Amino acid sequence: MKIGLLECDHVLERFRHIAGDYRDMFAALFHRHAPQITLRAYDTCNGEVPSSLDSCDAYLTTGSRFSAYDDVDWIHALKNFVRRIHEAKKPFVGVCFGHQIMAEALGGKVARAEVGWGVGVHSVEVISPELWMRPEQSSCGLQYMHQDQVERLPEDGVVIGRSDHCPVAMFRIGDSTLGIQAHPEFPKAYSEALLLDRIERIGGERVNEALASLDLPTDESVVAKWIVEFLEGRTRKL
């Protein structure tokens, strides 16, 4: 299966020695846990989107330093593309910013989280298990790095998972569109570098708590398999 990776940002040059750019992190995630996947990257934050919905079997959208509600041309274009994907029932997964774009594009609302930054490792409680969630787990630890979150779901949105700081940690719209607020692609070293770089923005106490949490076990392998199960199951229905 070929996944179109819609890149909504790029890793800063001073951090690229850690794990490369977003395309490299996702490639490494799938290579380790779902080697049947191939990625085709699109530099979406610089205006590149697929010429046709059929250019790839499915699509995945990365995180970003931008907000899903920013009045920026490429974000408007991405929302239009997400709406086209959804109308065509093309399999789609949004990660972090992509999760939020999916909500905004399809009738929901994203805003600054009242609880502040969601950073470090948090447990996602699965409150609505689905068949594609194999292997089965009632919760999973994942890395977070976000200031915004989904405040209102689109009309047909279904919450699948929640975190202590994030009521909409995973949600689905229809049968083909899935959002995940966390970052299963982030290696620990990259999260640590971002936290140390953002102490003034996030706050020292929260950064210290987040840094300590990075030693907790995480379940990116499980979530990578869930993503593939979700996308492959939807692809077979097309």
Secondary structure, DSSP 4 states (H G I P E B T S, - for coil): -EEEEE------GGGHHHH-SHHHHHHHHHHHH-TT-EEEEE-GGGT---SSGGGSSEEEE---SS-TT---HHHHHHHHHHHHHHHTT--EEEETHHHHHHHHHTT-EEEE-TT--EEEEEEEEESS--TT--S--SEEEEEEEESEEEEE--TTEEEEEEETTEEEEEEEETTTEEEE-S-TT--HHHHHHHHHHTHHHH-HHHHHHHHHHTTS---HHHHHHHHHHHHHHHHHH-
